[in-house]
Each structure stands twice: as structure tokens, then as C-alpha cells.
Amino acid sequence: MKKQEIQDEWERLIYESTQNKPNITGIYPRNIVRNRELLLLGQVELGKIEYGKNIRSHTEIYQSVMKRYFQQKKCLKI
């Protein structure tokens, strides 16, 4: 990933985790919690990419995690 792509992905992750929250009061249901955990894992992997740790491997993991996040988000209709 190039530097600009990494920055764009950070912006997307920050938006998804802070601005695009489910409209639920109280405790989140288990499936939403699991989906939010994927965002955290995405942040960890993107951080590793940014710092140059085994970039190819972490890029594949990151892309897989985010693909799963958006698929589940679509199914949950959040």
C-alpha cells in the first residue's frame, strides 16, 4: 500500500468506528460487538502496514478483515 492509500484507509476506519455507530441504546447485541471487533483488528493490521512490518502479509489480512466487516455490516443493516 502506498502512503496515501494508508491515510485514506485510516480515515475510513476512523469514520466507521466513531461516526458510523449503530443507533442502539444500551448494550450492543453480540453480532454487532463481533463486527466492531473487526474494526479494531483492522486498525491493528493497518498500523503494522504503516510501520512496515511484513507489509504484504498484513495487507492481505487487512483487506480480508475489512471485506468481512463490510459484508457483515451489510447483513446487519447497520
C-alpha positions as CSV (number, residue, x, y, z in Angstrom):
1,M,0.0,0.0,0.0
2,K,1.1,3.5,-0.7
3,K,1.3,6.2,1.9
4,Q,-1.9,8.0,0.5
5,E,-3.8,4.7,0.5
6,I,-2.9,4.1,4.1
7,Q,-4.1,7.6,5.0
8,D,-7.3,7.0,3.2
9,E,-7.8,3.7,5.0
10,W,-7.2,5.4,8.4
11,E,-9.9,8.0,7.6
12,R,-12.3,5.2,6.6
13,L,-11.6,3.3,9.8
14,I,-11.9,6.3,12.0
15,Y,-15.2,7.2,10.3
16,E,-16.6,3.7,10.7
17,S,-15.6,3.4,14.3
18,T,-16.6,6.9,15.5
19,Q,-19.2,8.4,13.2
20,N,-21.0,5.3,11.8
21,K,-22.1,3.7,15.0
22,P,-25.2,1.6,15.3
23,N,-28.2,3.5,16.5
24,I,-28.7,1.3,19.6
25,T,-29.1,2.4,23.2
26,G,-27.7,0.2,25.9
27,I,-25.7,-2.9,25.4
28,Y,-24.8,-3.8,21.8
29,P,-26.0,-7.3,20.6
30,R,-23.3,-9.9,20.3
31,N,-23.2,-9.8,16.4
32,I,-22.6,-6.1,16.4
33,V,-19.9,-6.4,19.0
34,R,-18.2,-9.0,16.8
35,N,-18.4,-6.7,13.9
36,R,-16.9,-3.8,15.9
37,E,-14.1,-6.1,16.9
38,L,-13.2,-6.5,13.2
39,L,-12.7,-2.7,13.1
40,L,-10.2,-2.9,15.9
41,L,-8.4,-5.8,14.2
42,G,-8.3,-3.6,11.0
43,Q,-6.7,-0.8,13.0
44,V,-4.0,-3.1,14.3
45,E,-3.2,-4.5,10.9
46,L,-3.2,-1.1,9.3
47,G,-0.8,0.1,12.0
48,K,1.5,-2.8,11.2
49,I,1.4,-1.9,7.5
50,E,2.1,1.7,8.3
51,Y,5.2,0.8,10.3
52,G,6.5,-1.5,7.6
53,K,6.1,-4.8,9.4
54,N,5.7,-7.6,6.8
55,I,3.6,-5.3,4.6
56,R,2.4,-7.9,2.0
57,S,1.1,-10.3,4.7
58,H,-0.6,-7.6,6.8
59,T,-2.1,-6.0,3.7
60,E,-3.8,-9.3,2.8
61,I,-5.0,-9.7,6.4
62,Y,-6.3,-6.1,6.5
63,Q,-8.1,-6.5,3.2
64,S,-9.7,-9.7,4.3
65,V,-10.8,-8.3,7.7
66,M,-12.3,-5.2,6.1
67,K,-14.1,-7.2,3.4
68,R,-15.6,-9.3,6.2
69,Y,-16.6,-6.2,8.2
70,F,-18.5,-4.7,5.3
71,Q,-20.2,-8.0,4.4
72,Q,-21.4,-8.4,8.0
73,K,-22.4,-4.7,8.2
74,K,-24.5,-5.2,5.1
75,C,-26.1,-8.3,6.6
76,L,-26.8,-6.5,9.9
77,K,-28.1,-3.4,8.1
78,I,-26.2,-1.0,10.3
